Amino acid sequence: MARPDLETPEGRSAYRSELKRVGWKLRLGGFVLIVVAALLVVFAQEGRFGLTQDAVKVAYGMLFAGWILVITSIFQRTRHHKRRMAEGL
């Protein structure tokens, strides 16, 4: 692939949308895990749905996994950008 044209507004816009598509599944999955983990902690603290403090431990694991997915997608996007700027993609 040729290096992106960042001299024109259209080229910058196209490249920005290209970067947004890189790793979007990982980012979305991580975000969902983080939100579900936060809700699980809140519900366990309030004792709703019969959740106990053991659910908080599971929620912290989900929170950790969610952040790992988000950080992985950031590294993936950065690697894509570096390779694209070096015309190595």
Buried (B, 14 or more C-beta within 10 A) or exposed (E): EEEBEEEEEEEEEBBEEEBEEBBEEBBEBBBEBBEBBBEBBEBBEEEEEEBEEEBBEBBEEBBEBBBEBBEBBBEBBEEBBEEBEEEEE
